[in-house]
Amino acid sequence: QVQLVESGGGLVQPGGSLRLFCAASGSTFSIWSMGWYRQAPGKERELVASISSGGSTNYADSVKGRFTISRDNAKNTVELQMNSLKHEDTAVYYCNVYNEVGGYYYWGQGTQVTVSS
């Protein structure tokens, strides 16, 4: 049973930084992509950033240059460093792992990020 546990959300002022952390368990994640999605009130869930098993990264245009995704394959963790945060970054952020061979995925429970002065 794959489990994802997120942490690191919170309240931050515009221009500030937060680091999200996701720990995965229940499998060997060497063939899994890992990523972060977010969902703001009244909006659909959207991709923020992902990193493949080979280390290739993909970012939403809205966060390019401000967010950085990284993973530690030895620890089965994925992190999202968020800098220069804006009001529009406010959302629930979800960790996601995607099995690149089997084509299935799992979600974390979500962590709230609020950017407000």
N, C-alpha and C positions, 0 to 999 in steps of 0.2 A: 504494500500500500504506500503510494507516494504521498508524502506530506510536505507542505511548504509553510514555513513560519517566517512572517515578515516582522520587521521592526524598524524604528527610526523616523516614523512620521511625527508630525507635530505642528505647532504654530510658529510661523516665522514672518518677519517683516519683509516687505518688498526689497529686493536686492540682496537678501540673505541667502544662506546655504543650508541644505539638509543632506543627509546621507541615508539612503534606504538600504536595508540589508535583508536578504532572504536566504534562509538555510533550508536545503532540500534533503530529504531522507527517504529511504525505502527503495532505492535503486542505485545502479551505477550510472552516473550522468554523463559519461564520456561521449555518448551519441545523442545527447539532448541539446537543443537550443534552450537558452534561458533568456527571460526578458521581463519587461515591466510594461503594464498597461495602466491606463487611468480612466476613471469615469467621473465626470462632473455631474451635478444635479441636472436632470432633464436632458442629458446628452448621452450618446452612445459610448460604449467603451472603445478606447482607441489605443493603438500601439504608441508607446513612448520610445522605447529602445529595446533592441534585442542583440544577443551575441550568440553566434553559432558554436557548435562543438569545436570547430576549427579556429574560432576566435574572430570571425568576421562580424562587424558591428553594423547596425542599422538604426537610424534615428528618425523620429518625426521631424519635419522641417521646423516646427515651432520650438524645438528644444536644441537643435544643432548649435554647437558652440557654447552651450550653457550646461548641458548634462553629459555625463560620461558613465558608460556602463562597463563593468569589469566582472570577471568570474575567477574563482579559485577552484580548479577541478579536483584538487586534492581534498578540499574541505566541502565540496558540493555547495558552494555559496555563490550568490550573485549580488552585486552592489550597484547602486545608482547614486552617483554624486551629482547633486543638483545645485548649481550656482546661479546667481543673478535671478533669483526667483521672482515671478510676476504674479499679480492677482489671478491671472487666467490659468496658472498652474494649480490652483486649488482644485482638489479632486481626491477621490479614494484611489490609491495606487495598489495594483495587484501584481504580485509575482506570478509568472507563468513559466512552465517548462514544457517543451514540445519534443516528443520523440521523433527524431529525423528519419528513422527507419520504419517504425510502426504507424506514424502519422497521428498519434493521439497526444493529448495534453492534459495538464492539471493546473488548477488555480490555487493561489493562496487565499487567505481570508480577507485580505485588504488592510491597508493602513491609511489613515486620513492625513492629508497634507493640506494645511490652510495657510495661505499667504495673505496677511492682512496687517495693516498698520493700526 
